[in-house]
Amino acid sequence: MKSILIISRNGNFSKWSKQHDFLANDMKSYEFYVLGQMRGIDDSLLQQNNIHFCNVPSENMTRELKTLLVLKKIDFVVIDYNEDYREMQRWFNVLRDDIPAVVVKLNRLPSANRILIPVCGGNNVTQLLWFVHLVADNLELPVHLLHIRTSPKKTDTNQLFNDIIARSYGICSCEEIVAFSIADGILNRIMNNDIIIMGAPNYWQLTTQFRYSIPHNVFHTEHDAMMLIAPRPAKIRIRDVMWHELIKLDLKATDKESAIVQMVELLIRANQITEEQRQDVLERLFERERKCTTGVGEDTAFPHVTLPGGSRVICCMGICPDGVAFGPGDEKNVKFIFLMLSSREDYTDYLEIMAQIARNMIDENQRNRLLKAASSWDVLEIMQPLSEHT
C-alpha cells in the first residue's frame, strides 16, 4: 500500500491525525491525498512533502473525488464520518469497489480501553483484520471478537475460520452470543470506552439506504466506531453473498407467493434489505412470477429481480421439504428456493452466483444431502466447502 486517500469534509483532519499519531515517522513512505474542508491545519502538516491537500467546498466534494480517483492510483481510503448520510452514500457510490476503505468516528479516543469487533456473517471484517491489528497495535488496545447469532444453533465453520484468522493476528479474546437481532447483540455488549469496529452492510444499503444500516446506527451512539469496507473479490463466490443467517430450513409454504414472502422476511431479518423496501421488493418479485415462472426444474426455483442503485448481489435460500408449486399446473416439486436481488450493473455477478448454485442443484446426490442437512451451517458446507472459499 503506497497511496492513502483521506476524505474529511468536517475539517477534522488536523485533530484526527494528532489523535492517531497518523503521520508518525513510520508513515513517511506513504503518499497522502486529503480531500475536504481544511480548517485549522497545522503548519507542520502543510510542510510535509508526502501530504497533498485539496481544499474543496462541500458541494464540490463528489465531483473532486471522481476526478482524483481518475488521476491518482489510490490503495486505501479513510473517510471521516459525516452525519449527512446522503453525502456518505454519494461518496460510497463514487469509490471504486476494488479499494479497501474505512469510515472513522473517533471523538473520545484518548479514553478508549478496548476494541470490540461484532461479527455476524459478512466478509468485510475477515478480509480487513490486518487493519484491525494495525489499529490495535498503534493504540495498544486489547481486541474482543464478538460472534452474534440470532438462533441457538451450533457453531458456524465460518466462525471457527474467523477465530483462527483473528488469533493469527494476536486477537485472543472471543465470545459467542445469541441475540434477538444483530443490533441488540452489539448494544448489549458495548462497554463505555469501547471502539467498535464493524463490517460494512451490503452495497445496496451502503449506497442507497445507509441510514437504515446497523453501522450508521452505531455511529449515532456516543461510542467511537469504525466501519470496514473490503474490496470486491476477484471472483464472487456463494459464501460472499450468502451465510447461515440467510438460509431457512424446513420452510412451510402453501404456494409460491407465501414462500416468497417468507424469503423476503428472511432478508429483512438479516439486514440485507430494509422494512421500507419490503413492499417494493415483493411487488417486483410477484410481477416477475406473473410474467414467467422462476421454477427451473431439478426441484429448484430462482426468483430474482433487479433493484435500482448499487445493490451488488443479495441472496437467500429456503428449503421446503414438502415442496411448493411454482409453475402453472406444477406439482409441489420445488424444494429449493434461491431468492436473489441485484442491480443491472451487477448482472455478471448474479449469473456467476446462479451458475455456482446450479452446479450444485443438477446433482441429485447434492439435493438429497441438502434435504438431510441438520443446520444452515451444514447447507453452506455442502454447497461450498470452506476449504474451497479460502
C-alpha positions as CSV (number, residue, x, y, z in Angstrom):
1,M,0.0,0.0,0.0
2,K,1.5,3.3,-1.1
3,S,-1.3,5.9,-1.6
4,I,-3.9,6.7,1.0
5,L,-6.9,9.0,0.4
6,I,-8.4,10.8,3.3
7,I,-11.9,12.3,2.9
8,S,-12.5,14.8,5.7
9,R,-15.5,17.0,4.9
10,N,-15.8,18.2,8.5
11,G,-12.4,19.8,8.6
12,N,-11.3,17.4,11.4
13,F,-8.1,16.2,9.7
14,S,-5.7,18.1,11.9
15,K,-7.3,16.9,15.1
16,W,-7.9,13.4,13.8
17,S,-4.2,13.0,12.7
18,K,-3.0,14.2,16.1
19,Q,-5.2,11.7,17.9
20,H,-3.9,8.8,15.9
21,D,-0.3,9.9,15.5
22,F,-1.3,9.0,12.0
23,L,1.6,10.7,10.4
24,A,4.3,9.1,12.6
25,N,7.8,8.6,11.2
26,D,6.9,5.0,10.0
27,M,4.3,6.6,7.7
28,K,6.7,8.8,5.8
29,S,6.9,6.4,2.9
30,Y,3.2,6.8,2.0
31,E,1.6,9.4,-0.2
32,F,-1.5,11.0,1.4
33,Y,-4.2,12.8,-0.5
34,V,-6.5,14.8,1.8
35,L,-9.8,15.8,0.2
36,G,-12.2,18.2,2.1
37,Q,-12.5,21.4,4.0
38,M,-9.1,22.2,5.5
39,R,-9.7,24.2,8.6
40,G,-7.0,24.7,11.3
41,I,-4.3,22.6,9.5
42,D,-1.0,22.8,11.4
43,D,1.9,24.3,9.5
44,S,3.9,21.1,10.3
45,L,1.4,19.1,8.3
46,L,1.4,21.6,5.4
47,Q,5.1,21.3,5.1
48,Q,5.1,17.5,4.7
49,N,6.1,16.6,1.2
50,N,4.0,13.4,1.2
51,I,0.7,15.0,2.2
52,H,-1.3,16.7,-0.6
53,F,-4.2,18.9,0.5
54,C,-7.2,19.6,-1.7
55,N,-9.4,22.2,-0.1
56,V,-12.9,21.6,-1.5
57,P,-16.3,23.1,-0.7
58,S,-18.8,20.6,0.4
59,E,-20.9,21.0,-2.7
60,N,-17.9,20.0,-4.9
61,M,-16.7,17.0,-2.9
62,T,-18.3,14.3,-5.0
63,R,-17.0,15.8,-8.3
64,E,-13.5,16.3,-6.9
65,L,-13.5,12.8,-5.6
66,K,-14.3,11.4,-9.0
67,T,-11.5,13.5,-10.6
68,L,-8.9,12.4,-8.0
69,L,-9.7,8.7,-8.5
70,V,-9.2,9.1,-12.2
71,L,-5.9,10.9,-11.8
72,K,-4.3,9.0,-8.9
73,K,-3.9,5.4,-8.0
74,I,-5.3,5.0,-4.6
75,D,-4.6,1.9,-2.4
76,F,-6.7,2.7,0.7
77,V,-9.4,5.2,1.7
78,V,-10.1,6.7,5.1
79,I,-13.4,8.5,5.5
80,D,-14.0,10.9,8.4
81,Y,-17.6,10.0,9.4
82,N,-20.2,12.5,8.2
83,E,-23.7,12.7,9.8
84,D,-25.1,13.6,6.4
85,Y,-25.8,10.0,5.3
86,R,-26.9,11.2,1.8
87,E,-23.4,12.6,1.1
88,M,-21.8,9.5,2.5
89,Q,-23.9,7.5,0.1
90,R,-22.7,9.6,-2.8
91,W,-19.1,9.0,-1.8
92,F,-19.6,5.2,-1.5
93,N,-21.1,5.3,-5.0
94,V,-18.1,7.0,-6.4
95,L,-15.4,4.9,-4.7
96,R,-14.1,2.0,-6.7
97,D,-15.1,-1.3,-5.3
98,D,-11.5,-2.7,-5.6
99,I,-10.2,-0.3,-3.0
100,P,-10.4,-1.2,0.7
101,A,-11.8,1.6,2.9
102,V,-12.6,2.5,6.5
103,V,-15.1,5.0,7.9
104,V,-13.9,6.6,11.1
105,K,-15.5,8.4,14.1
106,L,-13.1,8.7,17.0
107,N,-14.0,11.6,19.2
108,R,-13.2,10.0,22.6
109,L,-10.0,8.2,21.5
110,P,-7.8,9.1,24.5
111,S,-10.2,7.3,26.9
112,A,-10.5,4.1,24.8
113,N,-10.0,0.9,26.7
114,R,-10.9,-1.8,24.2
115,I,-11.7,-2.6,20.6
116,L,-15.0,-4.5,20.1
117,I,-15.5,-6.4,16.8
118,P,-19.0,-7.7,16.2
119,V,-19.0,-10.5,13.6
120,C,-22.3,-11.8,12.1
121,G,-21.6,-13.4,8.8
122,G,-20.1,-11.0,6.2
123,N,-16.6,-10.9,4.9
124,N,-15.6,-7.3,5.4
125,V,-14.1,-7.8,8.9
126,T,-12.3,-11.1,8.0
127,Q,-10.7,-9.5,4.9
128,L,-9.6,-6.4,6.8
129,L,-8.4,-7.9,10.1
130,W,-4.9,-6.7,9.2
131,F,-6.3,-3.2,9.6
132,V,-7.8,-4.0,13.0
133,H,-4.4,-5.4,14.0
134,L,-2.7,-2.2,12.9
135,V,-5.1,0.0,14.9
136,A,-4.9,-2.2,18.0
137,D,-1.1,-2.3,17.8
138,N,-0.8,1.5,17.4
139,L,-3.3,2.3,20.1
140,E,-2.0,-0.5,22.4
141,L,-5.6,-1.7,23.0
142,P,-6.9,-5.3,23.5
143,V,-9.4,-6.6,20.9
144,H,-12.6,-8.6,21.7
145,L,-14.2,-10.6,18.9
146,L,-17.9,-10.9,19.3
147,H,-19.8,-13.6,17.3
148,I,-23.5,-12.7,17.2
149,R,-26.2,-15.2,16.2
150,T,-29.9,-14.8,16.1
151,S,-30.7,-18.5,16.5
152,P,-29.3,-21.0,19.1
153,K,-27.6,-23.4,16.6
154,K,-24.2,-25.0,16.5
155,T,-21.0,-23.0,16.0
156,D,-20.5,-22.0,12.3
157,T,-17.5,-23.3,10.5
158,N,-17.0,-19.8,9.2
159,Q,-16.9,-18.6,12.8
160,L,-14.2,-21.1,13.5
161,F,-12.3,-19.7,10.4
162,N,-12.7,-16.2,11.7
163,D,-11.4,-17.2,15.1
164,I,-8.3,-18.8,13.5
165,I,-7.6,-15.7,11.4
166,A,-8.2,-13.5,14.4
167,R,-5.8,-15.4,16.6
168,S,-3.2,-15.3,13.9
169,Y,-3.3,-11.5,14.4
170,G,-3.0,-11.8,18.1
171,I,-6.7,-11.4,18.9
172,C,-7.3,-13.9,21.6
173,S,-10.5,-12.7,23.3
174,C,-13.5,-14.3,21.5
175,E,-17.1,-14.6,22.6
176,E,-20.2,-16.1,21.1
177,I,-23.7,-14.9,22.0
178,V,-27.3,-15.4,20.8
179,A,-29.4,-12.2,20.5
180,F,-32.8,-11.2,19.1
181,S,-31.1,-9.1,16.5
182,I,-27.5,-8.1,15.5
183,A,-28.1,-4.6,16.7
184,D,-29.3,-5.9,20.1
185,G,-26.2,-8.1,20.4
186,I,-23.9,-5.2,19.8
187,L,-25.6,-2.8,22.2
188,N,-25.8,-5.4,24.9
189,R,-22.0,-6.0,24.8
190,I,-20.7,-2.4,24.4
191,M,-18.6,-1.1,27.3
192,N,-18.3,2.6,28.0
193,N,-14.9,3.2,26.4
194,D,-15.1,0.7,23.5
195,I,-14.1,1.4,20.0
196,I,-16.5,-0.6,17.8
197,I,-15.1,-1.9,14.5
198,M,-17.8,-3.2,12.2
199,G,-18.1,-4.6,8.7
200,A,-20.0,-2.6,6.2
201,P,-23.6,-3.5,5.2
202,N,-24.3,-4.9,1.7
203,Y,-23.7,-2.4,-1.1
204,W,-27.3,-1.6,-1.6
205,Q,-27.6,-0.3,1.9
206,L,-24.2,1.3,1.7
207,T,-25.0,3.3,-1.4
208,T,-28.8,3.9,-1.2
209,Q,-30.1,3.2,2.3
210,F,-27.2,3.7,4.6
211,R,-29.3,5.4,7.3
212,Y,-31.1,2.1,8.0
213,S,-27.9,0.1,8.4
214,I,-26.5,-1.1,11.7
215,P,-23.2,0.7,11.3
216,H,-24.9,4.0,10.8
217,N,-27.0,3.4,13.9
218,V,-23.9,2.6,15.9
219,F,-22.2,5.7,14.6
220,H,-25.1,7.7,16.1
221,T,-24.3,6.5,19.6
222,E,-21.8,8.2,21.8
223,H,-19.2,5.4,21.2
224,D,-16.2,5.7,18.9
225,A,-16.6,3.5,15.8
226,M,-15.1,2.4,12.5
227,M,-16.7,0.6,9.6
228,L,-14.6,-1.6,7.3
229,I,-15.3,-1.9,3.6
230,A,-13.5,-4.8,2.0
231,P,-12.6,-4.8,-1.7
232,R,-14.8,-6.8,-4.1
233,P,-13.4,-10.3,-4.5
234,A,-11.8,-11.1,-7.9
235,K,-14.3,-13.9,-8.3
236,I,-17.5,-13.8,-6.4
237,R,-18.5,-17.0,-4.5
238,I,-21.6,-18.3,-2.8
239,R,-20.2,-17.6,0.6
240,D,-19.6,-13.9,-0.4
241,V,-23.3,-13.3,-0.7
242,M,-25.0,-16.0,1.5
243,W,-24.2,-17.1,5.0
244,H,-26.1,-19.1,7.7
245,E,-28.5,-16.3,8.7
246,L,-29.7,-16.2,5.1
247,I,-30.7,-19.9,4.9
248,K,-34.1,-21.1,6.2
249,L,-34.6,-24.8,6.8
250,D,-38.0,-26.5,6.8
251,L,-39.8,-23.7,5.0
252,K,-43.6,-24.2,5.1
253,A,-45.4,-22.6,2.2
254,T,-48.9,-23.2,0.7
255,D,-48.0,-21.5,-2.6
256,K,-45.1,-19.7,-4.2
257,E,-46.4,-16.3,-3.0
258,S,-46.2,-17.3,0.7
259,A,-42.8,-18.8,0.1
260,I,-41.5,-15.6,-1.5
261,V,-43.0,-13.6,1.4
262,Q,-41.1,-15.7,3.9
263,M,-37.9,-15.3,1.9
264,V,-38.2,-11.5,1.9
265,E,-38.8,-11.6,5.7
266,L,-35.5,-13.5,5.9
267,L,-33.7,-10.8,4.0
268,I,-35.1,-8.1,6.3
269,R,-34.2,-10.0,9.5
270,A,-30.7,-10.5,8.2
271,N,-30.4,-6.7,7.5
272,Q,-30.0,-7.3,3.7
273,I,-33.0,-5.1,2.8
274,T,-35.0,-2.7,5.0
275,E,-38.5,-2.8,6.2
276,E,-39.2,0.2,3.9
277,Q,-38.2,-1.9,0.9
278,R,-40.5,-4.8,1.7
279,Q,-43.5,-3.9,-0.5
280,D,-41.5,-2.7,-3.5
281,V,-39.4,-5.9,-3.5
282,L,-42.4,-8.1,-3.1
283,E,-44.3,-6.4,-5.9
284,R,-41.3,-6.7,-8.2
285,L,-40.9,-10.4,-7.4
286,F,-44.6,-11.2,-7.9
287,E,-44.7,-9.3,-11.2
288,R,-41.7,-11.4,-12.3
289,E,-43.6,-14.6,-11.5
290,R,-46.7,-13.4,-13.3
291,K,-44.6,-12.9,-16.5
292,C,-42.9,-16.3,-16.2
293,T,-42.3,-18.8,-13.5
294,T,-38.8,-18.9,-12.0
295,G,-39.0,-22.6,-11.4
296,V,-36.1,-24.1,-13.4
297,G,-36.5,-27.8,-12.7
298,E,-34.3,-30.1,-10.6
299,D,-36.6,-29.2,-7.6
300,T,-35.3,-25.6,-7.8
301,A,-36.6,-22.0,-8.3
302,F,-34.7,-18.8,-8.7
303,P,-37.0,-15.8,-8.0
304,H,-34.9,-12.8,-9.0
305,V,-35.4,-9.1,-9.7
306,T,-33.1,-6.1,-10.2
307,L,-33.2,-3.1,-7.9
308,P,-32.2,0.5,-8.6
309,G,-28.9,1.5,-7.1
310,G,-25.6,-0.3,-6.3
311,S,-27.1,-3.4,-4.8
312,R,-24.4,-5.9,-5.7
313,V,-25.9,-9.4,-5.3
314,I,-28.1,-10.3,-2.4
315,C,-29.1,-13.9,-1.9
316,C,-31.0,-16.1,0.5
317,M,-32.1,-19.8,0.4
318,G,-35.1,-21.7,1.6
319,I,-35.5,-25.4,1.8
320,C,-39.1,-26.7,1.6
321,P,-39.1,-30.4,2.1
322,D,-42.9,-30.8,1.4
323,G,-42.4,-28.9,-1.9
324,V,-44.3,-25.9,-3.4
325,A,-45.7,-25.4,-6.9
326,F,-44.0,-22.5,-8.8
327,G,-45.3,-23.0,-12.4
328,P,-48.9,-23.3,-13.6
329,G,-50.1,-26.9,-13.3
330,D,-46.9,-27.9,-11.4
331,E,-47.0,-30.4,-8.7
332,K,-45.3,-29.3,-5.4
333,N,-42.0,-30.0,-6.9
334,V,-39.9,-27.0,-5.9
335,K,-38.0,-27.8,-2.7
336,F,-35.1,-25.3,-3.0
337,I,-35.7,-21.6,-3.4
338,F,-32.9,-19.2,-4.1
339,L,-34.2,-15.6,-3.9
340,M,-31.7,-13.2,-5.5
341,L,-31.6,-9.4,-5.8
342,S,-29.1,-7.4,-7.9
343,S,-28.6,-4.2,-9.8
344,R,-28.4,-4.2,-13.6
345,E,-24.7,-3.2,-13.3
346,D,-24.0,-6.4,-11.3
347,Y,-25.8,-8.9,-13.6
348,T,-22.5,-10.6,-14.3
349,D,-22.0,-11.4,-10.6
350,Y,-25.6,-12.6,-10.4
351,L,-25.0,-15.0,-13.3
352,E,-21.8,-16.3,-11.7
353,I,-23.6,-17.0,-8.3
354,M,-26.5,-18.6,-10.1
355,A,-24.1,-20.8,-12.1
356,Q,-22.4,-22.0,-8.9
357,I,-25.7,-22.8,-7.3
358,A,-27.0,-24.5,-10.4
359,R,-23.9,-26.8,-10.5
360,N,-25.0,-28.0,-7.0
361,M,-28.6,-28.4,-7.9
362,I,-28.2,-30.5,-11.0
363,D,-26.6,-33.2,-8.8
364,E,-29.3,-35.4,-7.3
365,N,-26.9,-36.5,-4.6
366,Q,-26.3,-32.9,-3.6
367,R,-30.0,-32.2,-3.4
368,N,-30.5,-35.2,-1.2
369,R,-27.7,-34.1,1.1
370,L,-29.2,-30.6,1.3
371,L,-32.6,-32.1,2.3
372,K,-31.0,-34.0,5.1
373,A,-28.9,-31.1,6.4
374,A,-29.3,-30.5,10.1
375,S,-28.4,-26.8,10.1
376,S,-27.8,-23.8,7.8
377,W,-24.1,-24.2,8.5
378,D,-24.3,-27.8,7.1
379,V,-26.0,-26.4,4.0
380,L,-23.2,-23.9,3.3
381,E,-20.6,-26.6,3.8
382,I,-22.4,-28.9,1.3
383,M,-22.8,-26.2,-1.3
384,Q,-19.3,-24.6,-1.0
385,P,-16.9,-26.3,1.4
386,L,-15.0,-23.7,3.4
387,S,-11.7,-25.1,2.0
388,E,-12.9,-24.0,-1.5
389,H,-13.7,-20.5,-0.4
390,T,-10.5,-19.6,1.4
